[in-house]
Amino acid sequence: MSIEVRPASVFEDVRAVLGPKSPDANVCWCLSYRIPSKLNNELRGPARGEYVAELCRAEPSPGVLAYDGDEPVGWAGVAPRSETAFARNRKIPQLDDLPVWSLWCIRVRPGHRKAGISHALIAGAVEFARDHGAPVVEAYPLDNGDARVDLTMAYAGIRKNFERAGFTKAADTSSVLAGHPRVLMRLDLRSLSR
């Protein structure tokens, strides 16, 4: 399997990874942290997908997709922190005034898990952020140790995967997801050569 990570600019491919089976379903579409909660609550059913379609037409795109050949098999949500709910989140600290990018969601399609796709997504999201001028990328993964994580709540990623990608723990948070604390991890891109 050869995985390639590209900007998420093709809505049909984003829908294949994030979209619901029924167009009327109110699934996240990776909007919960991207948009203000009032708007997130107002967007219902097909309006959620339509909003994401607009994001896919924008520059930069709303994240990256992993492909196995032509098939989209994974997604990572990444954007400037200032454009996300993390800019106002009281449970996850803001460490400084740098224009950091947040990497908050990693999703691998069923049938493609345990194949290294999440690692490719993290690396691809970091490259995407770097290409758009990010000095630092932050993530807020679960600090689960060796405990199992419910797959529906594993979207935040796990600490070990981010450590493998070169991220280091920068701070504790008061955020808990699926019974596991989340930590703030950072990768400083200013000191890394391409």
MDTraj code that builds the backbone (N, CA, C; nanometers):
import mdtraj as md
import numpy as np

residues = "MET SER ILE GLU VAL ARG PRO ALA SER VAL PHE GLU ASP VAL ARG ALA VAL LEU GLY PRO LYS SER PRO ASP ALA ASN VAL CYS TRP CYS LEU SER TYR ARG ILE PRO SER LYS LEU ASN ASN GLU LEU ARG GLY PRO ALA ARG GLY GLU TYR VAL ALA GLU LEU CYS ARG ALA GLU PRO SER PRO GLY VAL LEU ALA TYR ASP GLY ASP GLU PRO VAL GLY TRP ALA GLY VAL ALA PRO ARG SER GLU THR ALA PHE ALA ARG ASN ARG LYS ILE PRO GLN LEU ASP ASP LEU PRO VAL TRP SER LEU TRP CYS ILE ARG VAL ARG PRO GLY HIS ARG LYS ALA GLY ILE SER HIS ALA LEU ILE ALA GLY ALA VAL GLU PHE ALA ARG ASP HIS GLY ALA PRO VAL VAL GLU ALA TYR PRO LEU ASP ASN GLY ASP ALA ARG VAL ASP LEU THR MET ALA TYR ALA GLY ILE ARG LYS ASN PHE GLU ARG ALA GLY PHE THR LYS ALA ALA ASP THR SER SER VAL LEU ALA GLY HIS PRO ARG VAL LEU MET ARG LEU ASP LEU ARG SER LEU SER ARG".split()
xyz = np.array([
    [0.0851, -0.1185, 0.0000],
    [0.0000, 0.0000, 0.0000],
    [0.0890, 0.1240, 0.0000],
    [0.0625, 0.2121, -0.0925],
    [0.1353, 0.3384, -0.1005],
    [0.0379, 0.4518, -0.0710],
    [0.0572, 0.5172, 0.0427],
    [-0.0343, 0.6234, 0.0855],
    [0.0206, 0.7586, 0.0431],
    [-0.0659, 0.8385, -0.0173],
    [-0.0313, 0.9753, -0.0559],
    [-0.1273, 1.0684, 0.0172],
    [-0.0748, 1.1781, 0.0717],
    [-0.1574, 1.2755, 0.1427],
    [-0.1633, 1.4028, 0.0595],
    [-0.2873, 1.4506, 0.0365],
    [-0.3098, 1.5695, -0.0462],
    [-0.4055, 1.6650, 0.0247],
    [-0.4048, 1.7939, -0.0134],
    [-0.5036, 1.8864, 0.0418],
    [-0.6455, 1.8373, 0.0130],
    [-0.7346, 1.8605, 0.1074],
    [-0.8738, 1.8153, 0.0965],
    [-0.9556, 1.9154, 0.0169],
    [-0.9329, 1.9170, -0.1131],
    [-1.0029, 2.0131, -0.1979],
    [-1.1124, 1.9485, -0.2828],
    [-1.1237, 1.8168, -0.2790],
    [-1.2267, 1.7453, -0.3552],
    [-1.3369, 1.7022, -0.2584],
    [-1.4495, 1.7717, -0.2634],
    [-1.5560, 1.7471, -0.1666],
    [-1.6033, 1.6026, -0.1679],
    [-1.6178, 1.5414, -0.2836],
    [-1.6664, 1.4026, -0.2897],
    [-1.5739, 1.3099, -0.2110],
    [-1.4449, 1.3375, -0.2136],
    [-1.3506, 1.2547, -0.1386],
    [-1.3618, 1.2810, 0.0111],
    [-1.3838, 1.4070, 0.0497],
    [-1.4057, 1.4387, 0.1908],
    [-1.5329, 1.3698, 0.2381],
    [-1.6382, 1.3747, 0.1566],
    [-1.7638, 1.3096, 0.1937],
    [-1.7452, 1.1593, 0.2119],
    [-1.6616, 1.0968, 0.1285],
    [-1.6378, 0.9531, 0.1404],
    [-1.5789, 0.9159, 0.2764],
    [-1.5003, 1.0068, 0.3340],
    [-1.4364, 0.9779, 0.4632],
    [-1.5200, 1.0280, 0.5807],
    [-1.5784, 1.1471, 0.5699],
    [-1.6463, 1.2108, 0.6831],
    [-1.7982, 1.2092, 0.6766],
    [-1.8533, 1.1933, 0.5585],
    [-1.9969, 1.2098, 0.5402],
    [-2.0797, 1.0942, 0.5932],
    [-2.2070, 1.1225, 0.6191],
    [-2.2969, 1.0187, 0.6700],
    [-2.3504, 0.9305, 0.5571],
    [-2.4004, 0.8126, 0.5951],
    [-2.4666, 0.7268, 0.4963],
    [-2.5953, 0.7924, 0.4489],
    [-2.6661, 0.8573, 0.5413],
    [-2.7889, 0.9285, 0.5063],
    [-2.7579, 1.0783, 0.5007],
    [-2.7910, 1.1461, 0.3889],
    [-2.7593, 1.2891, 0.3780],
    [-2.8285, 1.3762, 0.4828],
    [-2.9341, 1.3255, 0.5462],
    [-3.0064, 1.4033, 0.6470],
    [-2.9480, 1.3892, 0.7868],
    [-2.8492, 1.3011, 0.8039],
    [-2.7907, 1.2783, 0.9358],
    [-2.7104, 1.4003, 0.9800],
    [-2.7045, 1.4190, 1.1099],
    [-2.6323, 1.5332, 1.1675],
    [-2.4956, 1.4901, 1.2220],
    [-2.4122, 1.4363, 1.1355],
    [-2.2783, 1.3969, 1.1798],
    [-2.1880, 1.5196, 1.1886],
    [-2.0752, 1.5022, 1.2509],
    [-1.9847, 1.6146, 1.2790],
    [-1.9280, 1.6808, 1.1537],
    [-1.8873, 1.6029, 1.0538],
    [-1.8200, 1.6577, 0.9347],
    [-1.6934, 1.7343, 0.9737],
    [-1.6403, 1.7098, 1.0934],
    [-1.5219, 1.7801, 1.1439],
    [-1.5455, 1.9311, 1.1532],
    [-1.6665, 1.9685, 1.1881],
    [-1.7007, 2.1103, 1.2042],
    [-1.7039, 2.1546, 1.3498],
    [-1.7162, 2.0623, 1.4428],
    [-1.7382, 2.0983, 1.5833],
    [-1.6324, 2.1926, 1.6393],
    [-1.5070, 2.1725, 1.6025],
    [-1.4005, 2.2601, 1.6514],
    [-1.3665, 2.3706, 1.5525],
    [-1.4182, 2.3605, 1.4313],
    [-1.3824, 2.4555, 1.3264],
    [-1.4667, 2.5819, 1.3300],
    [-1.5924, 2.5691, 1.3674],
    [-1.6849, 2.6827, 1.3576],
    [-1.7422, 2.7149, 1.4948],
    [-1.7932, 2.8360, 1.5135],
    [-1.8543, 2.8712, 1.6426],
    [-1.9690, 2.7764, 1.6771],
    [-1.9862, 2.7480, 1.8048],
    [-2.0868, 2.6501, 1.8475],
    [-2.2280, 2.6873, 1.8038],
    [-2.2596, 2.8158, 1.7989],
    [-2.3940, 2.8574, 1.7549],
    [-2.4186, 2.8126, 1.6108],
    [-2.3229, 2.8385, 1.5234],
    [-2.3353, 2.7963, 1.3841],
    [-2.3355, 2.6441, 1.3744],
    [-2.2509, 2.5787, 1.4523],
    [-2.2453, 2.4330, 1.4519],
    [-2.3820, 2.3742, 1.4878],
    [-2.4505, 2.4351, 1.5835],
    [-2.5837, 2.3864, 1.6236],
    [-2.6906, 2.4189, 1.5208],
    [-2.6735, 2.5279, 1.4463],
    [-2.7729, 2.5674, 1.3463],
    [-2.7660, 2.4829, 1.2193],
    [-2.6458, 2.4390, 1.1824],
    [-2.6302, 2.3604, 1.0601],
    [-2.6844, 2.2194, 1.0830],
    [-2.7862, 2.1836, 1.0096],
    [-2.8508, 2.0539, 1.0267],
    [-2.8482, 1.9762, 0.8953],
    [-2.8361, 1.8450, 0.9050],
    [-2.8460, 1.7573, 0.7895],
    [-2.7601, 1.7992, 0.6719],
    [-2.8221, 1.8132, 0.5531],
    [-2.7464, 1.8451, 0.4309],
    [-2.6713, 1.9784, 0.4388],
    [-2.7166, 2.0713, 0.5224],
    [-2.6484, 2.2009, 0.5339],
    [-2.5055, 2.1835, 0.5854],
    [-2.4815, 2.0792, 0.6638],
    [-2.3466, 2.0548, 0.7148],
    [-2.2523, 2.0189, 0.5996],
    [-2.2970, 1.9290, 0.5137],
    [-2.2160, 1.8911, 0.3986],
    [-2.1952, 2.0072, 0.3035],
    [-2.2984, 2.0890, 0.2842],
    [-2.2865, 2.2057, 0.1960],
    [-2.1820, 2.3028, 0.2497],
    [-2.1777, 2.3186, 0.3817],
    [-2.0782, 2.4067, 0.4425],
    [-1.9368, 2.3531, 0.4161],
    [-1.9205, 2.2215, 0.4311],
    [-1.7895, 2.1600, 0.4069],
    [-1.7511, 2.1724, 0.2592],
    [-1.8485, 2.1601, 0.1704],
    [-1.8199, 2.1761, 0.0271],
    [-1.7627, 2.3151, -0.0004],
    [-1.8172, 2.4169, 0.0670],
    [-1.7630, 2.5538, 0.0531],
    [-1.6197, 2.5600, 0.1041],
    [-1.5931, 2.4958, 0.2165],
    [-1.4575, 2.4948, 0.2719],
    [-1.3594, 2.4294, 0.1744],
    [-1.4053, 2.3243, 0.1062],
    [-1.3171, 2.2541, 0.0117],
    [-1.2813, 2.3412, -0.1083],
    [-1.3665, 2.4365, -0.1401],
    [-1.3390, 2.5264, -0.2531],
    [-1.2495, 2.6437, -0.2117],
    [-1.2307, 2.6626, -0.0821],
    [-1.1511, 2.7748, -0.0312],
    [-1.0023, 2.7389, -0.0307],
    [-0.9213, 2.8407, -0.0105],
    [-0.7773, 2.8207, 0.0033],
    [-0.7338, 2.8855, 0.1340],
    [-0.6715, 2.8163, 0.2248],
    [-0.6360, 2.6756, 0.2119],
    [-0.7568, 2.5846, 0.2337],
    [-0.7447, 2.4615, 0.1883],
    [-0.8517, 2.3642, 0.2090],
    [-0.8635, 2.3345, 0.3589],
    [-0.9722, 2.2692, 0.3997],
    [-0.9974, 2.2499, 0.5430],
    [-0.9129, 2.1422, 0.6108],
    [-0.8273, 2.0778, 0.5369],
    [-0.7442, 1.9733, 0.5947],
    [-0.6778, 1.8934, 0.4853],
    [-0.6421, 1.7698, 0.5170],
    [-0.5768, 1.6821, 0.4195],
    [-0.6464, 1.5472, 0.4164],
    [-0.6332, 1.4811, 0.3024],
    [-0.6860, 1.3463, 0.2835],
    [-0.5717, 1.2511, 0.2513],
    [-0.5823, 1.1299, 0.3012],
    [-0.4893, 1.0235, 0.2650],
    [-0.5558, 0.9385, 0.1577],
    [-0.4784, 0.9038, 0.0568],
    [-0.5280, 0.8224, -0.0537],
    [-0.4459, 0.6950, -0.0651],
    [-0.5156, 0.5853, -0.0900],
    [-0.4542, 0.4594, -0.1306],
    [-0.4895, 0.4465, -0.2775],
    [-0.3968, 0.4829, -0.3646],
    [-0.4296, 0.4952, -0.5072],
    [-0.5229, 0.6133, -0.5247],
    [-0.6400, 0.5886, -0.5826],
    [-0.7396, 0.6949, -0.6007],
    [-0.8446, 0.6958, -0.4911],
    [-0.8360, 0.6017, -0.3971],
    [-0.9388, 0.5898, -0.2939],
    [-0.9031, 0.6724, -0.1701],
    [-0.9927, 0.7651, -0.1294],
    [-0.9672, 0.8388, -0.0059],
    [-0.9892, 0.7474, 0.1145],
    [-0.8872, 0.7362, 0.1999],
    [-0.8949, 0.6422, 0.3126],
    [-0.8783, 0.7095, 0.4486],
    [-0.8461, 0.8388, 0.4517],
    [-0.8282, 0.9053, 0.5799],
    [-0.8345, 1.0559, 0.5674],
    [-0.8553, 1.1206, 0.6801],
    [-0.8744, 1.2660, 0.6898],
    [-0.8000, 1.3191, 0.8108],
    [-0.7451, 1.4393, 0.7979],
    [-0.6931, 1.5127, 0.9134],
    [-0.7400, 1.6573, 0.9028],
    [-0.8040, 1.7067, 1.0088],
    [-0.8464, 1.8460, 1.0159],
    [-0.7325, 1.9296, 1.0708],
    [-0.6914, 2.0304, 0.9945],
    [-0.5807, 2.1159, 1.0359],
    [-0.6067, 2.2560, 0.9826],
    [-0.5859, 2.3560, 1.0680],
    [-0.6118, 2.4953, 1.0303],
    [-0.5432, 2.5861, 1.1317],
    [-0.5294, 2.7145, 1.0979],
    [-0.4766, 2.8077, 1.1979],
    [-0.5629, 2.8031, 1.3245],
    [-0.4975, 2.7944, 1.4384],
    [-0.5721, 2.7875, 1.5643],
    [-0.6683, 2.9052, 1.5776],
    [-0.6288, 3.0214, 1.5285],
    [-0.7126, 3.1414, 1.5396],
    [-0.8467, 3.1254, 1.4680],
    [-0.8548, 3.0311, 1.3756],
    [-0.9783, 3.0080, 1.3007],
    [-1.0592, 2.8911, 1.3555],
    [-1.0222, 2.8428, 1.4726],
    [-1.0903, 2.7279, 1.5321],
    [-1.1421, 2.7624, 1.6715],
    [-1.2196, 2.6712, 1.7260],
    [-1.2701, 2.6880, 1.8627],
    [-1.1574, 2.6799, 1.9653],
    [-1.0425, 2.6268, 1.9270],
    [-0.9303, 2.6195, 2.0215],
    [-0.8776, 2.7580, 2.0579],
    [-0.9044, 2.8569, 1.9757],
    [-0.8634, 2.9940, 2.0061],
    [-0.9367, 3.0479, 2.1285],
    [-1.0540, 2.9902, 2.1575],
    [-1.1354, 3.0361, 2.2703],
    [-1.1560, 2.9285, 2.3761],
    [-1.0895, 2.8160, 2.3620],
    [-1.1116, 2.7013, 2.4498],
    [-1.0448, 2.7247, 2.5850],
    [-1.1227, 2.7191, 2.6914],
    [-1.0684, 2.7435, 2.8262],
    [-0.9997, 2.6202, 2.8845],
    [-1.0252, 2.5019, 2.8264],
    [-0.9653, 2.3800, 2.8802],
    [-0.8293, 2.3477, 2.8187],
    [-0.8025, 2.4065, 2.7027],
    [-0.6748, 2.3830, 2.6351],
    [-0.6016, 2.5168, 2.6293],
    [-0.4899, 2.5284, 2.7008],
    [-0.4250, 2.6592, 2.7133],
    [-0.3643, 2.7105, 2.5824],
    [-0.3592, 2.8403, 2.5734],
    [-0.2855, 2.9064, 2.4646],
    [-0.1514, 2.9439, 2.5244],
    [-0.0436, 2.8907, 2.4678],
    [0.0874, 2.9050, 2.5305],
    [0.1591, 3.0347, 2.4961],
    [0.1312, 3.0904, 2.3788],
    [0.2001, 3.2120, 2.3370],
    [0.1201, 3.2772, 2.2249],
    [0.1759, 3.3802, 2.1671],
    [0.1054, 3.4534, 2.0609],
    [0.1468, 3.4111, 1.9204],
    [0.2221, 3.3028, 1.9084],
    [0.2602, 3.2562, 1.7755],
    [0.1362, 3.2160, 1.6960],
    [0.1365, 3.2352, 1.5647],
    [0.0231, 3.1952, 1.4821],
    [0.0254, 3.0443, 1.4536],
    [0.0075, 2.9652, 1.5603],
    [0.0153, 2.8197, 1.5491],
    [-0.1031, 2.7643, 1.4704],
    [-0.0844, 2.6469, 1.4156],
    [-0.1918, 2.5722, 1.3506],
    [-0.2319, 2.4581, 1.4424],
    [-0.3599, 2.4259, 1.4426],
    [-0.4137, 2.3157, 1.5226],
    [-0.4430, 2.1959, 1.4330],
    [-0.4039, 2.0786, 1.4806],
    [-0.4347, 1.9505, 1.4174],
    [-0.5193, 1.8752, 1.5182],
    [-0.6498, 1.8670, 1.4944],
    [-0.7401, 1.8188, 1.5989],
    [-0.8186, 1.6941, 1.5631],
    [-0.8158, 1.6506, 1.4395],
    [-0.8986, 1.5367, 1.4027],
    [-0.8246, 1.4481, 1.3044],
    [-0.8214, 1.3197, 1.3355],
    [-0.7638, 1.2203, 1.2452],
    [-0.8659, 1.1081, 1.2328],
    [-0.9053, 1.0803, 1.1108],
    [-1.0046, 0.9745, 1.0879],
    [-0.9546, 0.8838, 0.9765],
    [-0.9553, 0.7542, 1.0044],
    [-0.9201, 0.6530, 0.9054],
    [-1.0433, 0.5681, 0.8817],
    [-1.0764, 0.5473, 0.7563],
    [-1.1964, 0.4712, 0.7220],
    [-1.1856, 0.3266, 0.7697],
    [-1.2990, 0.2709, 0.8132],
    [-1.3002, 0.1283, 0.8482],
    [-1.2498, 0.0456, 0.7294],
    [-1.1772, -0.0599, 0.7615],
    [-1.1197, -0.1441, 0.6580],
    [-0.9798, -0.1006, 0.6172],
    [-0.9365, 0.0151, 0.6676],
    [-0.8043, 0.0675, 0.6327],
    [-0.7208, 0.0960, 0.7572],
    [-0.7726, 0.0613, 0.8728],
    [-0.7023, 0.0913, 0.9979],
    [-0.5865, -0.0057, 1.0197],
    [-0.4960, 0.0342, 1.1061],
    [-0.3768, -0.0441, 1.1418],
    [-0.2834, -0.0641, 1.0219],
    [-0.2824, 0.0352, 0.9321],
    [-0.1964, 0.0271, 0.8137],
    [-0.1028, 0.1476, 0.8047],
    [-0.0894, 0.2237, 0.9130],
    [0.0007, 0.3388, 0.9135],
    [-0.0592, 0.4655, 0.8553],
    [-0.1881, 0.4647, 0.8281],
    [-0.2505, 0.5809, 0.7647],
    [-0.2538, 0.7009, 0.8588],
    [-0.2784, 0.6784, 0.9876],
    [-0.2802, 0.7923, 1.0805],
    [-0.1430, 0.8590, 1.0868],
    [-0.0369, 0.7805, 1.0776],
    [0.0983, 0.8391, 1.0774],
    [0.1197, 0.9234, 0.9513],
    [0.0726, 0.8724, 0.8377],
    [0.0838, 0.9485, 0.7122],
    [0.0011, 1.0762, 0.7195],
    [-0.1153, 1.0690, 0.7826],
    [-0.2010, 1.1876, 0.7958],
    [-0.1351, 1.2948, 0.8830],
    [-0.0744, 1.2533, 0.9931],
    [-0.0068, 1.3508, 1.0799],
    [0.1061, 1.4185, 1.0017],
    [0.1880, 1.3389, 0.9352],
    [0.2996, 1.3952, 0.8571],
    [0.2477, 1.4866, 0.7462],
    [0.1422, 1.4445, 0.6781],
    [0.0857, 1.5255, 0.5709],
    [0.0247, 1.6549, 0.6200],
    [-0.0413, 1.6499, 0.7363],
    [-0.1002, 1.7711, 0.7946],
    [0.0087, 1.8689, 0.8352],
    [0.1191, 1.8173, 0.8891],
    [0.2318, 1.9030, 0.9272],
    [0.2893, 1.9709, 0.8025],
    [0.3085, 1.8957, 0.6950],
    [0.3604, 1.9537, 0.5700],
    [0.2657, 2.0594, 0.5149],
    [0.1368, 2.0309, 0.5195],
    [0.0345, 2.1242, 0.4717],
    [0.0430, 2.2550, 0.5506],
    [0.0507, 2.2438, 0.6837],
    [0.0604, 2.3632, 0.7681],
    [0.1896, 2.4393, 0.7390],
    [0.2991, 2.3676, 0.7248],
    [0.4283, 2.4304, 0.6939],
    [0.4201, 2.5045, 0.5606],
    [0.3586, 2.4404, 0.4600],
    [0.3460, 2.5026, 0.3284],
    [0.2628, 2.6306, 0.3319],
    [0.1793, 2.6439, 0.4353],
    [0.0964, 2.7639, 0.4499],
    [0.1499, 2.8588, 0.5574],
    [0.2778, 2.8417, 0.5925],
    [0.3450, 2.9376, 0.6785],
    [0.3351, 2.9147, 0.8278],
    [0.2860, 2.7991, 0.8706],
    [0.2753, 2.7739, 1.0149],
    [0.4132, 2.7624, 1.0786],
    [0.4377, 2.8369, 1.1874],
    [0.5648, 2.8218, 1.2573],
    [0.5639, 2.7019, 1.3525],
    [0.4431, 2.6667, 1.3999],
    [0.4258, 2.5604, 1.4984],
    [0.2934, 2.4904, 1.4692],
    [0.2909, 2.3584, 1.4882],
    [0.1654, 2.2831, 1.4807],
    [0.1381, 2.2263, 1.6187],
    [0.0151, 2.2449, 1.6649],
    [-0.0293, 2.1887, 1.7930],
    [-0.1290, 2.0763, 1.7675],
    [-0.1318, 1.9818, 1.8602],
    [-0.2332, 1.8761, 1.8606],
    [-0.2767, 1.8562, 2.0055],
    [-0.3922, 1.7956, 2.0224],
    [-0.4513, 1.7802, 2.1558],
    [-0.4970, 1.6355, 2.1754],
    [-0.4019, 1.5404, 2.1625],
    [-0.4383, 1.3997, 2.1651],
    [-0.4697, 1.3472, 2.3051],
    [-0.5233, 1.2257, 2.3043],
    [-0.5518, 1.1550, 2.4285],
    [-0.4213, 1.1014, 2.4856],
    [-0.4041, 1.1169, 2.6170],
    [-0.2895, 1.0597, 2.6869],
    [-0.3405, 0.9314, 2.7522],
    [-0.3528, 0.8272, 2.6710],
    [-0.4182, 0.7044, 2.7150],
    [-0.3236, 0.5974, 2.7650],
    [-0.1927, 0.6228, 2.7618],
    [-0.0982, 0.5192, 2.8047],
    [-0.1174, 0.3949, 2.7198],
    [-0.1400, 0.2802, 2.7841],
    [-0.1647, 0.1559, 2.7108],
    [-0.3129, 0.1197, 2.7080],
    [-0.3973, 0.2073, 2.7610],
    [-0.5410, 0.1780, 2.7655],
    [-0.6016, 0.1862, 2.6258],
    [-0.7004, 0.1022, 2.6009],
    [-0.7721, 0.1056, 2.4730],
    [-0.8569, 0.2318, 2.4648],
    [-0.8757, 0.2798, 2.3434],
    [-0.9562, 0.3988, 2.3196],
    [-1.0722, 0.3601, 2.2284],
    [-1.1927, 0.3997, 2.2668],
    [-1.3104, 0.3777, 2.1832],
    [-1.2865, 0.4452, 2.0484],
    [-1.3011, 0.3707, 1.9387],
    [-1.2699, 0.4252, 1.8063],
    [-1.3522, 0.5483, 1.7711],
    [-1.4748, 0.5585, 1.8228],
    [-1.5557, 0.6764, 1.7908],
    [-1.4992, 0.8019, 1.8559],
    [-1.4179, 0.7861, 1.9590],
    [-1.3604, 0.9006, 2.0282],
    [-1.2102, 0.9144, 2.0031],
    [-1.1560, 0.8329, 1.9158],
    [-1.0121, 0.8353, 1.8898],
    [-0.9733, 0.9427, 1.7889],
    [-1.0699, 1.0219, 1.7428],
    [-1.0420, 1.1235, 1.6406],
    [-0.9351, 1.2231, 1.6836],
    [-0.9197, 1.2458, 1.8124],
    [-0.8197, 1.3420, 1.8604],
    [-0.6777, 1.2884, 1.8457],
    [-0.6656, 1.1600, 1.8182],
    [-0.5342, 1.0980, 1.8093],
    [-0.4857, 1.0559, 1.9467],
    [-0.3776, 0.9819, 1.9485],
    [-0.3195, 0.9393, 2.0755],
    [-0.1764, 0.9928, 2.0856],
    [-0.1371, 1.0176, 2.2070],
    [-0.0082, 1.0814, 2.2342],
    [0.1078, 1.0102, 2.1653],
    [0.1104, 0.8758, 2.1716],
    [0.2221, 0.7995, 2.1145],
    [0.2423, 0.8297, 1.9666],
    [0.1326, 0.8412, 1.8921],
    [0.1446, 0.8676, 1.7484],
    [0.2050, 1.0048, 1.7215],
    [0.1706, 1.1016, 1.8040],
    [0.2269, 1.2353, 1.7855],
    [0.3738, 1.2394, 1.8283],
    [0.4083, 1.1643, 1.9337],
    [0.5495, 1.1564, 1.9729],
    [0.6328, 1.0958, 1.8605],
    [0.5802, 0.9913, 1.7963],
    [0.6517, 0.9295, 1.6828],
    [0.6739, 1.0297, 1.5699],
    [0.5842, 1.1264, 1.5583],
    [0.5944, 1.2269, 1.4516],
    [0.6810, 1.3465, 1.4927],
    [0.7412, 1.3413, 1.6121],
    [0.8310, 1.4477, 1.6549],
    [0.7684, 1.5530, 1.7447],
    [0.6394, 1.5404, 1.7753],
    [0.5741, 1.6345, 1.8664],
    [0.6218, 1.6071, 2.0089],
    [0.6253, 1.7130, 2.0903],
    [0.6575, 1.6966, 2.2318],
    [0.5453, 1.7572, 2.3157],
    [0.5295, 1.7030, 2.4340],
    [0.4269, 1.7558, 2.5246],
    [0.4674, 1.8957, 2.5670],
    [0.3754, 1.9908, 2.5486],
    [0.4024, 2.1296, 2.5842],
    [0.3256, 2.1722, 2.7076],
    [0.2113, 2.1061, 2.7347],
    [0.1301, 2.1436, 2.8509],
    [0.0240, 2.0379, 2.8774],
    [-0.0184, 2.0335, 3.0024],
    [-0.1378, 1.9568, 3.0367],
    [-0.2588, 2.0414, 3.0006],
    [-0.3731, 1.9773, 2.9874],
    [-0.4981, 2.0487, 2.9656],
    [-0.5975, 2.0007, 3.0706],
    [-0.7105, 2.0687, 3.0814],
    [-0.8165, 2.0183, 3.1688],
    [-0.9252, 1.9508, 3.0850],
    [-0.8950, 1.9246, 2.9589],
    [-0.9879, 1.8569, 2.8687],
    [-0.9748, 1.7057, 2.8846],
    [-1.0893, 1.6386, 2.8888],
    [-1.0943, 1.4933, 2.8982],
    [-1.1869, 1.4450, 2.7869],
    [-1.1443, 1.3400, 2.7184],
    [-1.2234, 1.2839, 2.6098],
    [-1.2234, 1.1320, 2.6253],
    [-1.3417, 1.0729, 2.6267],
    [-1.3567, 0.9279, 2.6402],
    [-1.2863, 0.8754, 2.7654],
    [-1.2855, 0.9562, 2.8726],
    [-1.2249, 0.9149, 2.9993],
    [-1.0742, 0.9321, 3.0057],
    [-1.0140, 0.9857, 2.9001],
    [-0.8687, 1.0047, 2.8970],
    [-0.8358, 1.1536, 2.8945],
    [-0.7330, 1.1943, 2.9706],
    [-0.6914, 1.3348, 2.9632],
    [-0.6308, 1.3639, 2.8265],
    [-0.6462, 1.4873, 2.7831],
    [-0.5823, 1.5319, 2.6604],
    [-0.4617, 1.6173, 2.6971],
    [-0.3563, 1.6072, 2.6190],
    [-0.2373, 1.6881, 2.6411],
    [-0.2169, 1.7778, 2.5198],
    [-0.1536, 1.8907, 2.5423],
    [-0.1191, 1.9803, 2.4325],
    [0.0206, 1.9423, 2.3871],
    [0.0318, 1.9048, 2.2606],
    [0.1610, 1.8670, 2.2048],
    [0.1941, 1.9620, 2.0911],
    [0.3232, 1.9880, 2.0743],
    [0.3660, 2.0838, 1.9724],
    [0.4824, 2.0303, 1.8907],
    [0.4848, 2.0764, 1.7665],
    [0.5987, 2.0533, 1.6787],
    [0.6390, 2.1892, 1.6248],
    [0.7590, 2.2323, 1.6600],
    [0.8103, 2.3625, 1.6157],
    [0.8723, 2.3440, 1.4784],
    [0.8113, 2.4044, 1.3780],
    [0.8579, 2.3886, 1.2413],
    [0.9711, 2.4844, 1.2058],
    [0.9954, 2.5831, 1.2902],
    [1.0994, 2.6822, 1.2609],
    [1.2372, 2.6225, 1.2679],
    [1.2536, 2.5174, 1.3495],
    [1.3869, 2.4602, 1.3676],
    [1.4072, 2.3339, 1.2822],
    [1.3046, 2.2922, 1.2090],
    [1.3153, 2.1717, 1.1279],
    [1.3487, 2.2076, 0.9838],
    [1.4439, 2.1337, 0.9302],
    [1.4742, 2.1555, 0.7876],
    [1.3850, 2.0651, 0.7056],
    [1.3645, 2.1035, 0.5827],
    [1.2773, 2.0232, 0.4934],
    [1.3480, 1.9010, 0.4447],
])
top = md.Topology()
chain = top.add_chain()
for i, resn in enumerate(residues, 1):
    res = top.add_residue(resn, chain, resSeq=i)
    for name in ("N", "CA", "C"):
        top.add_atom(name, md.element.get_by_symbol(name[0]), res)
traj = md.Trajectory(xyz[None], top)
